Amino acid sequence: MAPDFSRDPVRRASHRSGRLLATTALAGAAALVLAGCAGGEASGGSGDRPQIVATTTQVADFARELVGDQAEVTQLLEPGQSAHSFDPSAGQLLAISRADAVLVNGAGLETWLDDALDSAGFDGPVVDASQGVELFGTDDHDHDEHAEDEHAEEPADEASDHDDHDDHDHDHADGNPHIWTSPANATRMVENLADGLAEVPGIDADAVRTAEAGYTARLADLDAWIRENVEQVPVEQRLLVTNHDAFTYFLHEYDITLVGSVIPSFDDNAEPSAAEIDDLVEKIRATGVQAVFAEQAISPKTAATIAREAGVTVYSGDDALYGDALGAAGTEGATYLGSTVHNVRLMLESWGVEASEPPASLRG
């Protein structure tokens, strides 16, 4: 069960029941580190700077923007790795045990988090980036309807009814956790992370606030650039087919209709049935969608099959979307800003529009 952070973006972990498991796991982790088997990302660092552990690639990217070289940020998920089926290694548990703070996406994404914190024996602050973000549920939009009809649905208010719940009593089982895809949500996530990081001993809170202001201004530039470009396309032509239902918040923000997804779920571990594949092919033909988008963290095989049967283009390989994870260093998707620009450029291309040059604040 994923933790409930509905009352405070920062909470103290308390994991008495996992102490025996923690001792065993960390002993094994220490042995691996001493043997040179644990990688540098998960080694827990040298200890001369505050140690921050971030669960996902997006959260780690935000954290590095906020702390610069003040702290060492250890990222648990690798580029291109899905959070839905993640299992931390012994070395990563050791890094968690040594952390001054653990930063999480929240919204139920890290279903493995409680077990990892228990196994690591971590009792420090856990900063939830999703605090205050309204979650969309599994049925908050119909893939066959236009985005303006989606907007008639109200987001689920996750915080209103859970004030009396203990930290471990609620998982956001009905909420789509891919909150970062909307730059507005990303801004809220950065603000929450900044609030938590400013409290970590050894980190200059004023420097974090300065970095926060600079980065949220860049997110505002990103939003303005997206709107300027997407508005070139009539609403009824803003149609999208993706590998899985990971872009709900982005689509809602910019009046884009999701015709369907190859995997009919926001969990990329699910598998489409033959009937679901046939249904999606028919939807593509009926709506006039021109492309099917694979995603960097998911095999493109089924997406390519559907595109071929529907007679449309498949965007895969370097042209796949960045969804659950950012890309490796040196790729367009290595950062949140770069990955979003990449995604928007390719969506526009599929609609027959060339994206304008992004502002300088979004480059480099």
Phi and psi in degrees as a GROMACS rama.xvg file:
@    title "Ramachandran Plot"
@    xaxis  label "Phi"
@    yaxis  label "Psi"
@TYPE xy
-79.0069  151.285  ALA-2
-68.3326  154.037  PRO-3
-102.668  119.427  ASP-4
-112.822  31.0489  PHE-5
-67.4653  -16.7464  SER-6
-100.563  -22.7853  ARG-7
-160.266  133.849  ASP-8
-68.4304  -16.7677  PRO-9
-123.782  128.276  VAL-10
-137.243  162.73  ARG-11
-96.4687  128.216  ARG-12
-77.9971  139.367  ALA-13
-133.498  115.451  SER-14
-135.895  60.1377  HIS-15
-63.1496  -36.7165  ARG-16
-68.294  -16.8508  SER-17
-99.0595  10.5574  GLY-18
-64.2487  -42.2627  ARG-19
-65.2422  -44.5916  LEU-20
-62.7948  -38.8686  LEU-21
-61.6407  -43.6268  ALA-22
-60.522  -44.3472  THR-23
-65.6465  -47.2814  THR-24
-64.1047  -42.7161  ALA-25
-74.0101  -30.5312  LEU-26
-62.9202  -42.7852  ALA-27
-65.3246  -40.0092  GLY-28
-63.0071  -43.376  ALA-29
-61.5316  -40.2925  ALA-30
-62.5444  -39.6449  ALA-31
-65.6539  -41.6992  LEU-32
-63.5042  -45.2979  VAL-33
-63.2972  -30.0445  LEU-34
-82.7756  -2.90573  ALA-35
81.785  19.2789  GLY-36
-92.9803  -16.5189  CYS-37
-91.771  136.069  ALA-38
-72.4607  164.109  GLY-39
-63.566  -33.1035  GLY-40
-62.1263  -31.1041  GLU-41
-111.726  14.772  ALA-42
-81.7397  -12.4276  SER-43
92.5922  -3.83041  GLY-44
76.8644  179.864  GLY-45
-81.711  -19.0587  SER-46
89.0876  -4.35962  GLY-47
-84.0647  -11.3983  ASP-48
-124.247  157.311  ARG-49
-54.3373  140.566  PRO-50
-104.05  119.945  GLN-51
-116.127  129.112  ILE-52
-107.783  127.903  VAL-53
-117.346  136.494  ALA-54
-73.2914  -52.5414  THR-55
-105.715  167.779  THR-56
-65.572  -37.3001  THR-57
-68.3142  -45.4255  GLN-58
-63.601  -38.9108  VAL-59
-64.7537  -40.185  ALA-60
-62.7762  -45.3263  ASP-61
-60.3961  -43.2914  PHE-62
-61.9522  -43.1324  ALA-63
-64.897  -35.6263  ARG-64
-63.7153  -33.3297  GLU-65
-82.3751  -38.2082  LEU-66
-102.097  -15.0958  VAL-67
55.9892  -129.292  GLY-68
-97.2842  13.2109  ASP-69
-68.2678  -32.0805  GLN-70
-137.922  160.327  ALA-71
-97.1365  122.985  GLU-72
-102.118  117.229  VAL-73
-100.148  124.2  THR-74
-101.503  125.445  GLN-75
-77.0453  -50.1272  LEU-76
-82.0125  140.326  LEU-77
-85.1882  159.782  GLU-78
-53.8207  135.576  PRO-79
78.5411  6.32143  GLY-80
-102.815  134.136  GLN-81
-79.9929  143.018  SER-82
-81.2453  -15.1391  ALA-83
-69.9053  -29.0905  HIS-84
-121.834  25.5329  SER-85
-73.2084  143.429  PHE-86
-137.681  108.425  ASP-87
-63.6239  144.279  PRO-88
-79.5941  170.694  SER-89
-60.9194  -40.9409  ALA-90
-63.5944  -36.4048  GLY-91
-70.9068  -35.2594  GLN-92
-63.1368  -37.052  LEU-93
-64.0581  -41.172  LEU-94
-62.0474  -40.7715  ALA-95
-62.2548  -42.5385  ILE-96
-62.6314  -27.9675  SER-97
-94.5942  -2.70966  ARG-98
-71.9493  147.976  ALA-99
-85.2417  -20.8096  ASP-100
-162.271  149.018  ALA-101
-116.228  126.587  VAL-102
-105.838  131.601  LEU-103
-129.394  153.307  VAL-104
-64.828  -44.6376  ASN-105
78.1524  -160.62  GLY-106
61.0387  22.3086  ALA-107
83.1308  7.17476  GLY-108
-66.776  -47.1419  LEU-109
-88.0195  76.9486  GLU-110
-65.6282  -16.8515  THR-111
-92.5021  -0.318713  TRP-112
-65.1264  -48.021  LEU-113
-58.5074  -44.4002  ASP-114
-62.0132  -39.7534  ASP-115
-65.8431  -43.6283  ALA-116
-64.718  -40.2901  LEU-117
-61.7697  -49.3082  ASP-118
-62.8545  -34.1192  SER-119
-80.9481  -13.9391  ALA-120
66.6415  30.3155  GLY-121
-79.0758  129.7  PHE-122
-129.205  25.0943  ASP-123
-95.9269  -170.223  GLY-124
-72.7306  137.463  PRO-125
-113.493  120.511  VAL-126
-103.241  118.808  VAL-127
-95.6243  113.527  ASP-128
-72.015  -15.5381  ALA-129
-88.7999  -1.31144  SER-130
-53.2059  124.786  GLN-131
85.5659  -4.8119  GLY-132
-84.7369  127.015  VAL-133
-77.3742  126.75  GLU-134
-93.4053  141.507  LEU-135
-88.8668  137.491  PHE-136
-83.0374  178.687  GLY-137
-65.4507  -25.9423  THR-138
-114.998  25.2953  ASP-139
-78.555  -8.31702  ASP-140
-149.478  149.365  HIS-141
-96.3998  123.13  ASP-142
-62.0893  -16.2025  HIS-143
-91.8739  -7.42587  ASP-144
-99.3724  156.759  GLU-145
-72.7703  161.027  HIS-146
-61.3323  -31.1805  ALA-147
-65.4536  -28.3392  GLU-148
-73.9174  -33.7087  ASP-149
-58.0871  -36.7777  GLU-150
-68.4633  -16.1396  HIS-151
-71.2768  -18.5871  ALA-152
-82.8129  135.749  GLU-153
-88.6262  136.682  GLU-154
-61.3345  148.839  PRO-155
-70.3324  130.178  ALA-156
-88.4551  102.794  ASP-157
-76.1064  -23.9152  GLU-158
-90.6651  -19.0022  ALA-159
-69.3227  -33.699  SER-160
-110.552  15.9628  ASP-161
-122.46  17.7645  HIS-162
-63.4115  -24.786  ASP-163
-95.5402  3.70829  ASP-164
-87.1144  146.194  HIS-165
-76.1224  165.876  ASP-166
-54.3094  -34.5414  ASP-167
-102.437  12.3121  HIS-168
-93.2011  -2.94366  ASP-169
-142.071  125.815  HIS-170
-112.277  146.108  ASP-171
-82.0038  62.5482  HIS-172
-63.4445  -27.9185  ALA-173
-102.948  10.0422  ASP-174
-108.935  138.161  GLY-175
-75.4969  118.332  ASN-176
-85.2291  -0.185754  PRO-177
-81.8919  54.1248  HIS-178
-69.3906  -27.315  ILE-179
-66.927  -17.6384  TRP-180
-64.3119  -23.3793  THR-181
-90.1896  123.068  SER-182
-57.3676  -30.2776  PRO-183
-64.8874  -42.7124  ALA-184
-67.0183  -38.919  ASN-185
-59.024  -37.8982  ALA-186
-62.1033  -43.6653  THR-187
-64.72  -39.2399  ARG-188
-61.6261  -43.7601  MET-189
-63.4643  -40.5625  VAL-190
-62.3434  -43.0316  GLU-191
-64.3487  -43.0492  ASN-192
-64.1055  -40.1843  LEU-193
-62.2397  -40.8978  ALA-194
-58.0066  -43.5415  ASP-195
-71.3992  -44.5042  GLY-196
-65.9516  -32.5537  LEU-197
-63.6631  -18.6607  ALA-198
-93.561  -6.17219  GLU-199
-77.4377  125.383  VAL-200
-57.2553  136.346  PRO-201
93.9335  -8.47084  GLY-202
-106.081  132.272  ILE-203
-75.1749  108.873  ASP-204
-63.127  -37.9639  ALA-205
-63.9907  -39.3975  ASP-206
-65.5037  -38.1768  ALA-207
-63.1648  -42.6641  VAL-208
-65.5753  -37.6081  ARG-209
-64.9164  -44.5917  THR-210
-64.121  -38.7467  ALA-211
-59.4123  -47.2906  GLU-212
-61.1488  -42.6632  ALA-213
-66.066  -41.9031  GLY-214
-75.1173  -38.6008  TYR-215
-66.3358  -28.5655  THR-216
-65.6813  -37.2949  ALA-217
-68.1043  -36.1546  ARG-218
-65.3011  -35.7586  LEU-219
-64.947  -39.2121  ALA-220
-62.8877  -39.9245  ASP-221
-61.5499  -47.3428  LEU-222
-59.1849  -45.2255  ASP-223
-62.9747  -41.0554  ALA-224
-64.8691  -42.4811  TRP-225
-61.9413  -48.1369  ILE-226
-60.8785  -45.194  ARG-227
-56.8735  -39.959  GLU-228
-82.0044  -43.5514  ASN-229
-65.328  -32.4315  VAL-230
-68.0814  -9.86618  GLU-231
-69.4114  -20.7438  GLN-232
-102.997  126.152  VAL-233
-55.1895  144.779  PRO-234
-54.6105  -41.639  VAL-235
-68.2317  -13.6875  GLU-236
-99.8486  -1.53193  GLN-237
-85.2427  77.1296  ARG-238
-114.931  141.307  LEU-239
-140.859  139.569  LEU-240
-124.744  122.539  VAL-241
-120.465  173.969  THR-242
-69.9606  -41.6876  ASN-243
-148.053  168.787  HIS-244
-79.6995  69.7583  ASP-245
-106.819  -4.73305  ALA-246
-115.357  21.1344  PHE-247
-51.8798  -46.5232  THR-248
-70.0962  -36.9591  TYR-249
-64.1888  -46.0847  PHE-250
-62.5384  -42.6136  LEU-251
-61.9014  -39.774  HIS-252
-65.0935  -33.4303  GLU-253
-120.467  23.0987  TYR-254
53.3301  52.9568  ASP-255
-113.66  138.264  ILE-256
-97.8711  125.638  THR-257
-85.7068  108.598  LEU-258
-69.0197  -36.3781  VAL-259
174.306  169.749  GLY-260
-128.059  148.065  SER-261
-57.6506  -48.7802  VAL-262
-97.0654  111.908  ILE-263
-77.2524  58.3645  PRO-264
-166.061  160.131  SER-265
-92.3668  6.30331  PHE-266
-100.725  115.622  ASP-267
-76.7159  3.60458  ASP-268
-85.54  -12.1826  ASN-269
-70.9654  160.629  ALA-270
-125.428  133.992  GLU-271
-75.45  144.798  PRO-272
-82.4585  167.558  SER-273
-60.339  -38.6695  ALA-274
-66.1072  -39.1165  ALA-275
-67.1016  -36.4498  GLU-276
-64.9556  -46.1212  ILE-277
-61.8111  -39.8998  ASP-278
-63.7024  -41.2093  ASP-279
-66.7668  -40.4725  LEU-280
-58.0708  -42.6991  VAL-281
-66.0431  -39.3804  GLU-282
-63.3706  -40.5741  LYS-283
-62.0272  -46.3633  ILE-284
-63.737  -40.6658  ARG-285
-71.1773  -34.6543  ALA-286
-91.6873  -16.7685  THR-287
83.7934  16.9354  GLY-288
-56.9853  138.526  VAL-289
-101.621  -6.05017  GLN-290
-155.503  154.232  ALA-291
-119.084  128.922  VAL-292
-101.365  119.484  PHE-293
-77.0133  170.913  ALA-294
-125.358  149.581  GLU-295
-58.7947  -32.5518  GLN-296
-93.1025  3.2763  ALA-297
-129.353  142.103  ILE-298
-56.7943  133.951  SER-299
-85.6064  2.09028  PRO-300
-58.1721  -51.0268  LYS-301
-68.6197  -38.3248  THR-302
-59.7738  -41.8702  ALA-303
-65.5359  -39.2016  ALA-304
-63.0044  -45.5361  THR-305
-63.9405  -43.5502  ILE-306
-61.2499  -41.8712  ALA-307
-64.4242  -43.802  ARG-308
-66.8121  -33.0855  GLU-309
-85.2538  -11.5089  ALA-310
75.1127  33.965  GLY-311
-124.48  174.652  VAL-312
-79.5296  141.966  THR-313
-107.544  131.952  VAL-314
-99.321  113.111  TYR-315
-144.254  -175.812  SER-316
60.5185  -131.297  GLY-317
-64.897  -18.9181  ASP-318
-97.6532  7.82785  ASP-319
-72.7452  158.265  ALA-320
-78.946  151.986  LEU-321
-92.5837  113.887  TYR-322
-113.373  -86.313  GLY-323
-69.4052  -25.5413  ASP-324
-142.164  153.046  ALA-325
-75.114  173.663  LEU-326
-94.3483  176.241  GLY-327
-71.4642  160.857  ALA-328
-55.1426  137.786  ALA-329
93.0163  -10.4243  GLY-330
-95.1548  166.217  THR-331
-62.4331  -26.5408  GLU-332
-97.7633  19.3315  GLY-333
-67.9733  -21.3347  ALA-334
-125.562  164.267  THR-335
-61.1564  -46.3632  TYR-336
-61.3677  -46.8267  LEU-337
-64.4365  -40.4861  GLY-338
-65.7698  -38.3022  SER-339
-70.7228  -40.6788  THR-340
-60.3922  -44.7921  VAL-341
-56.0059  -49.7748  HIS-342
-61.6145  -46.2968  ASN-343
-66.1724  -41.798  VAL-344
-57.2653  -43.8781  ARG-345
-73.2209  -36.9201  LEU-346
-60.0088  -46.3847  MET-347
-61.036  -41.4043  LEU-348
-59.1134  -41.0538  GLU-349
-66.4451  -22.0487  SER-350
-93.9938  4.20729  TRP-351
83.0188  23.222  GLY-352
-124.3  138.455  VAL-353
-94.1625  128.143  GLU-354
-67.8724  144.876  ALA-355
-72.0752  163.752  SER-356
-64.808  127.62  GLU-357
-63.8523  152.036  PRO-358
-63.1621  158.693  PRO-359
-57.2468  -30.0417  ALA-360
-66.2139  -17.1479  SER-361
-100.073  -0.244336  LEU-362
-108.132  145.352  ARG-363
